Amino acid sequence: MNEEQEKLIGREFRHFKGNLYRLEGFAKDSETLEEMVVYRALYGEHGLWVRPAKMFFETIERDGKRMKRFELLEGPIAEKMQ
């Protein structure tokens, strides 16, 4: 894990559909060695999820607008919303 990744652990992100998540860590797929992001929902049952890092950090286009799939939030916003 590199220094940039370490700084993201524990940080909160907003998915482009509005839900909040906390980045828990990074892992590698055991078959492909692809870099994965492990993240936890900050709503409902607080499920733990995994997604390829390139997808987690990518920019997408919806309704003619370009946006990040997961936007890094500043400060403990999620704690205030619970």
N, C-alpha and C positions, 0 to 999 in steps of 0.2 A: 504494500500500500504506500502511495506517495504522500507527501506533505499536504498537497491540495485536497486529496481525498480525506485525510484525517481531519482537516478543518471543517468538512461537511457533516461528519458524524454528529448526530444529535440535533442537527439543524432542521428547521421546519420548512415545508414546501406546500404550495397550493397547486393542485392539479387544475388543468385548464377548465375542467367542469365544475370546479369550486371546492371540492373536498380537501381537507388538510391531512398531511402526512409528515412523519418524522423519519429522516434517513437514519437507519440503525447501523449500517455497515456495508462493506463490500465483500463479495465472494466470487469464486470462479466456478463455472459450470464444470462438473466432473468429467463430462464427455468431450466438450469442445474447448474448454479452458477460457470461454468467453467471460469477460468481466461483467458481473451482475451487481445490481444495487438491491439491498435488503431494506425495506421500509415498512413502517407501521401506520395504519389508519388511526387518525386521532378523532374518531367518531365511531358510533355503533359498538361492535364487539372488539374494536382495536386490533383487527387481524393483521398478521404479518404477511408481507408480499415480497416477491422478487421479480425483477424485470432487468433485461439487458441494459447495461449502463448507457450504451449509445442511444437506446430508445428513451430512457429516463431523461437524459439531458438534451434530447433533440428539439429542434424548432419544427413546429407543425403548421399547417395552414387549414383554417376552418372558416367557412363563410367569407372567403377572400381576405382574411386577416392572418398574419403570421404571428405566432406566439410560442412560448416555450411550453412543452408538455407539462413540466413541473417548474414552477417559479419559486426561487429561493425567497423566503420571507425574512425580514429583519426583525429581531426581537422575539420574545415568547408570545406571539399573537395567539397561537392555538390554546395556550393555557387560559387566556382571558376569555376565550369563546366557549369553554367547556362549562 
